[in-house]
Amino acid sequence: MIDSIGSTGMAMPPPPRPQGGASLSDDQKQLISDTLSQFDVDNLTESDAQSIVSTFQDAGIQPGKALADAMAVAGFDAKAVGDLAGVQGPPSGQGPGAGGGVNFSEEVMMELYELLDQYYAEGVSEADQNSLLLSIQELFGSETQMFSAKA
């Protein structure tokens, strides 16, 4: 059984909810649509991809499932655009995994955000939270030792 985070004596506040990471406003969705309509998905250049990424960053739109879904509606693959633009994760020494050398793909991070959104949603039962913690542990794998697996 997984110890809940709160019972370890170290209460963990909800993660910051980056604007656009979990959901997008109508204005952000419109900006994504308008921005992507200016580019040809089949002839996208590195410069085009960098322009797209820059526009979204300037608008406070964070990478995540919501952005990927909005881009997919316009026929764009968010990961492919990010790769073409040369977008990388946080520099060494910053962000998740910095101390343990753990690297996560964008897909894993998007799944983590979804699980955390569900975990911190209002009205979630303790049983559901325990199930979500198990899913998070499975996502990271047992080698990261981020969660206690004590009985």
C-alpha positions as CSV (number, residue, x, y, z in Angstrom):
1,M,0.0,0.0,0.0
2,I,1.3,3.5,-0.8
3,D,1.5,5.9,2.1
4,S,-0.4,9.0,1.3
5,I,1.7,12.1,0.9
6,G,0.0,13.9,3.8
7,S,0.7,11.0,6.2
8,T,4.4,11.1,5.8
9,G,4.6,14.3,7.8
10,M,5.4,16.4,4.8
11,A,2.3,18.0,3.4
12,M,2.6,18.6,-0.3
13,P,0.6,21.6,-1.6
14,P,-1.2,21.2,-4.9
15,P,1.2,21.8,-7.9
16,P,1.0,25.1,-9.5
17,R,-1.5,25.0,-12.3
18,P,0.3,26.6,-15.3
19,Q,-2.1,28.6,-17.4
20,G,-2.9,26.4,-20.4
21,G,-1.3,23.3,-19.0
22,A,-4.5,21.8,-17.8
23,S,-7.1,23.7,-19.8
24,L,-7.2,26.6,-22.2
25,S,-9.4,29.7,-22.2
26,D,-11.4,30.5,-25.3
27,D,-9.0,33.3,-26.1
28,Q,-6.1,30.9,-25.9
29,K,-7.8,28.4,-28.2
30,Q,-8.5,31.2,-30.6
31,L,-4.9,32.4,-30.5
32,I,-3.7,28.8,-31.2
33,S,-6.1,28.4,-34.1
34,D,-5.2,31.8,-35.6
35,T,-1.5,31.3,-35.2
36,L,-1.5,27.8,-36.7
37,S,-3.7,29.0,-39.7
38,Q,-0.7,31.1,-40.8
39,F,1.5,28.0,-41.4
40,D,1.5,25.0,-43.7
41,V,1.7,21.9,-41.6
42,D,3.3,20.0,-44.5
43,N,6.0,22.6,-45.1
44,L,6.8,23.8,-41.6
45,T,10.3,25.1,-41.2
46,E,12.4,25.4,-38.0
47,S,11.8,29.1,-38.1
48,D,8.1,28.6,-38.4
49,A,8.1,26.2,-35.4
50,Q,10.1,28.6,-33.3
51,S,7.7,31.4,-34.2
52,I,4.7,29.2,-33.1
53,V,6.4,28.2,-29.8
54,S,7.4,31.8,-29.1
55,T,3.8,33.0,-29.7
56,F,2.4,30.4,-27.4
57,Q,5.0,31.1,-24.7
58,D,4.3,34.9,-24.9
59,A,0.6,34.2,-24.4
60,G,1.4,32.1,-21.3
61,I,0.3,28.9,-22.9
62,Q,2.2,25.9,-21.4
63,P,2.9,22.6,-23.1
64,G,0.4,19.9,-22.1
65,K,-2.5,17.8,-23.3
66,A,-4.8,20.8,-23.8
67,L,-2.3,22.5,-26.1
68,A,-1.5,19.2,-27.9
69,D,-5.3,18.6,-28.5
70,A,-5.9,22.2,-29.7
71,M,-2.9,21.9,-32.1
72,A,-4.2,18.5,-33.3
73,V,-7.5,20.0,-34.2
74,A,-5.6,22.3,-36.6
75,G,-3.6,19.3,-38.0
76,F,-0.4,20.0,-36.1
77,D,1.6,17.5,-33.9
78,A,2.7,19.5,-30.8
79,K,5.7,17.3,-30.1
80,A,6.8,17.5,-33.7
81,V,6.6,21.3,-33.7
82,G,8.4,21.4,-30.4
83,D,11.1,19.1,-31.7
84,L,11.5,21.1,-34.9
85,A,11.7,24.4,-32.8
86,G,14.5,22.8,-30.7
87,V,12.4,23.0,-27.5
88,Q,14.0,21.2,-24.6
89,G,13.1,20.5,-21.0
90,P,14.5,22.6,-18.2
91,P,18.3,23.0,-18.2
92,S,20.3,20.5,-16.1
93,G,20.0,21.3,-12.4
94,Q,16.4,22.6,-12.7
95,G,13.0,21.0,-12.7
96,P,11.9,17.5,-12.1
97,G,14.6,14.8,-12.0
98,A,17.4,17.3,-11.6
99,G,18.7,15.6,-8.5
100,G,18.0,12.0,-9.5
101,G,18.8,12.2,-13.2
102,V,15.3,11.1,-14.2
103,N,14.2,12.4,-17.6
104,F,10.5,12.2,-18.7
105,S,9.1,12.5,-22.1
106,E,6.5,15.1,-22.9
107,E,3.9,12.3,-23.1
108,V,4.7,11.1,-19.6
109,M,4.6,14.7,-18.3
110,M,1.2,15.2,-19.9
111,E,-0.1,12.0,-18.3
112,L,1.4,13.2,-14.9
113,Y,-0.4,16.6,-15.2
114,E,-3.7,14.8,-15.9
115,L,-3.2,12.5,-12.9
116,L,-2.4,15.4,-10.6
117,D,-5.4,17.4,-11.9
118,Q,-7.6,14.4,-11.0
119,Y,-5.8,13.9,-7.6
120,Y,-6.4,17.6,-6.6
121,A,-9.9,17.9,-8.0
122,E,-12.6,18.7,-5.5
123,G,-14.6,15.8,-4.1
124,V,-12.1,13.1,-4.9
125,S,-12.4,10.2,-2.4
126,E,-9.4,9.0,-0.5
127,A,-9.7,5.6,-2.3
128,D,-9.5,7.4,-5.6
129,Q,-6.5,9.5,-4.4
130,N,-4.8,6.2,-3.4
131,S,-5.5,4.8,-6.8
132,L,-4.2,7.9,-8.5
133,L,-1.0,7.8,-6.4
134,L,-0.5,4.2,-7.5
135,S,-0.9,5.3,-11.1
136,I,1.7,8.0,-10.6
137,Q,4.1,5.6,-9.0
138,E,3.6,3.2,-12.0
139,L,4.2,6.1,-14.3
140,F,7.6,6.9,-12.7
141,G,8.6,3.3,-12.2
142,S,9.9,1.8,-9.0
143,E,13.5,3.0,-9.6
144,T,12.7,6.6,-8.9
145,Q,11.7,5.9,-5.3
146,M,9.7,9.1,-5.2
147,F,6.9,7.5,-3.2
148,S,7.1,5.3,-0.1
149,A,5.7,1.8,-0.7
150,K,5.4,0.9,3.0
151,A,2.5,-1.1,4.3
